[in-house]
Amino acid sequence: MTSDPDDGPHAPRPRAPCSKVVALLADYLEDRLPDLRHAELTRHLDDCHSCLAHLQTYRSTVSLLRSIREEDLPADLRLTLSAFLDQHAGN
């Protein structure tokens, strides 16, 4: 996502591969990216309809999941999610 330093400050910057952009969407939405990376992602999203669709879907999914109360979930799903979160909490 950076250009060759010999190209100067106004040289076109290559776009990040979409797979890398999608991998950063959670951090992008939670404002956990460094300012430069956040700006690069914003530029990519301005030009890439596919990644923007991923962002909108991710944003909707997060919103929906935040609206679900624990007691709304079946007991077996609560246990499975709890075990998964306990296992991956350190990552």
N, C-alpha and C positions, 0 to 999 in steps of 0.2 A: 504494500500500500504506500510505499514511499518511492520517490523518483530518484534517478541517478543525480548525485550532487552536481555533476558537470552540466546538467541540463538547465540549471538556473531555477530561480524561485517561481517562474511563471510557466515552466514546462508542464505539459499535461501529466497528470498522475495516473498510473494504471489503476484500474478498478480492482478491488478485492474480489477473489472468487466468491460466488454466492454461497458456497458451502461454509466458508469462513464467516460470512456475514450472519447467516442463520445461526451459527454456533454462538454468536455474541448478542443475540437479541435480548435474552434475559438481562444481561448486564446493561445493555443499552436502555431498556425500559426502567431499570432500577437506578439509573444514573451512577453506575459503578465503573464506568470507563474513564480513562484519562481524557482530558479535553480534546486533544488532537485526534484520538481514535474515535471519540463520539462525533466530532465534526466530519471525519472521513466516512463514517457509517451514515450520517445524515445525508451527505452528498450522494452516496451510493443509493440510498433509499429514494432520493429525489429522482434518480434516473432509472431505477430498476423496479418495474411493476411487479415482478415475481417476488422479490424480497419484501417489497412493501405489503404484498398480500400475506406473506408469512408473518410479518410484524402485526398486521391487523388481526389475523387469526390467533396469534399468540396472545395479543392484548385481550381479545374477547374471551379466550380460554381462561386466562388468569382471572379476569373479572368474574366469570361464571364460577370458577372454583372458590374464589374468596367469598362468594355469596352462599355457598353450601355450608350448613351447620353440621358439626360432627354427628349429632343425633339423627340427621337425615340419612346417614350412610348405613347400609346393612352392617351388622356386627362383624361378619367375616371380612368385609372390605376394610373396616376400621382396623382390625387386627393386622391385615396384610399391609396396609399403608403405614401403620405404626412400626411394624418390623422393618419395612423398607427404609423409613426415615431414620430409625435408630441405626441401621447398618450404614447408611450413607451420610450421617450427620457430620462426620469429620472431613468430608470431601469438599 
